[in-house]
Amino acid sequence: MSSLRQRFIEELMLRGRSASTIDCYVRAIRRLSEFYGKSLRVLTDVEIRSYLLHMRTKPVAIAT
């Protein structure tokens, strides 16, 4: 596990987040990194903002 990921998990634990919430947040961060195909350490604020806008506007599949 990378030191950045470990620190993120520790910060969430210190803030009292549940294990399931931490798992969800870690998966979301991994998807962000995979979207750009690069480490979070090198993502810019513009790239993160663009990704968040993309996530807010993409269609959501509804389970039937």
DRENDO-1510 file (C-alpha; in Angstrom, 1 decimal, always signed):
<recs>
REC; n; res; u; v; w
REC; 1; MET; +0.0; +0.0; +0.0 .
REC; 2; SER; +1.4; +3.4; -0.9 .
REC; 3; SER; +2.2; +5.9; +1.8 .
REC; 4; LEU; -0.3; +8.3; +0.4 .
REC; 5; ARG; -3.1; +5.8; +0.5 .
REC; 6; GLN; -2.2; +4.7; +4.1 .
REC; 7; ARG; -2.2; +8.4; +5.2 .
REC; 8; PHE; -5.6; +8.9; +3.6 .
REC; 9; ILE; -7.0; +5.9; +5.4 .
REC; 10; GLU; -5.5; +7.0; +8.7 .
REC; 11; GLU; -7.0; +10.5; +8.3 .
REC; 12; LEU; -10.4; +9.0; +7.7 .
REC; 13; MET; -10.0; +6.8; +10.8 .
REC; 14; LEU; -9.1; +9.8; +12.9 .
REC; 15; ARG; -12.2; +11.6; +11.7 .
REC; 16; GLY; -14.3; +8.6; +12.9 .
REC; 17; ARG; -15.4; +7.3; +9.5 .
REC; 18; SER; -16.7; +3.7; +9.4 .
REC; 19; ALA; -14.9; +0.9; +7.7 .
REC; 20; SER; -17.4; +0.8; +4.9 .
REC; 21; THR; -17.1; +4.6; +4.4 .
REC; 22; ILE; -13.3; +4.3; +4.2 .
REC; 23; ASP; -13.6; +1.5; +1.7 .
REC; 24; CYS; -16.0; +3.5; -0.4 .
REC; 25; TYR; -13.7; +6.6; -0.3 .
REC; 26; VAL; -10.6; +4.5; -1.2 .
REC; 27; ARG; -12.4; +3.0; -4.2 .
REC; 28; ALA; -13.5; +6.4; -5.4 .
REC; 29; ILE; -10.0; +7.7; -5.2 .
REC; 30; ARG; -8.7; +4.7; -7.1 .
REC; 31; ARG; -11.3; +5.3; -9.8 .
REC; 32; LEU; -10.1; +8.9; -10.1 .
REC; 33; SER; -6.5; +7.7; -10.5 .
REC; 34; GLU; -7.5; +5.1; -13.1 .
REC; 35; PHE; -9.6; +7.7; -15.1 .
REC; 36; TYR; -6.4; +9.6; -15.8 .
REC; 37; GLY; -4.1; +6.7; -15.8 .
REC; 38; LYS; -1.7; +8.4; -13.4 .
REC; 39; SER; -0.8; +8.8; -9.7 .
REC; 40; LEU; -2.8; +11.2; -7.5 .
REC; 41; ARG; +0.5; +12.9; -6.7 .
REC; 42; VAL; +0.6; +14.4; -10.2 .
REC; 43; LEU; -3.0; +15.2; -10.8 .
REC; 44; THR; -3.8; +18.9; -11.0 .
REC; 45; ASP; -6.6; +20.8; -9.5 .
REC; 46; VAL; -8.0; +21.3; -13.0 .
REC; 47; GLU; -8.0; +17.5; -13.7 .
REC; 48; ILE; -9.7; +16.7; -10.4 .
REC; 49; ARG; -12.4; +19.4; -11.0 .
REC; 50; SER; -12.9; +18.1; -14.5 .
REC; 51; TYR; -13.4; +14.6; -13.2 .
REC; 52; LEU; -15.9; +15.7; -10.6 .
REC; 53; LEU; -17.9; +17.5; -13.2 .
REC; 54; HIS; -17.8; +14.4; -15.4 .
REC; 55; MET; -19.0; +12.3; -12.5 .
REC; 56; ARG; -21.9; +14.7; -11.8 .
REC; 57; THR; -23.1; +14.8; -15.4 .
REC; 58; LYS; -22.6; +11.2; -16.6 .
REC; 59; PRO; -25.8; +9.1; -16.8 .
REC; 60; VAL; -26.4; +6.8; -13.8 .
REC; 61; ALA; -27.5; +3.2; -14.5 .
REC; 62; ILE; -30.7; +2.3; -12.6 .
REC; 63; ALA; -31.0; -1.3; -11.5 .
REC; 64; THR; -34.3; -2.9; -12.3 .
</recs>
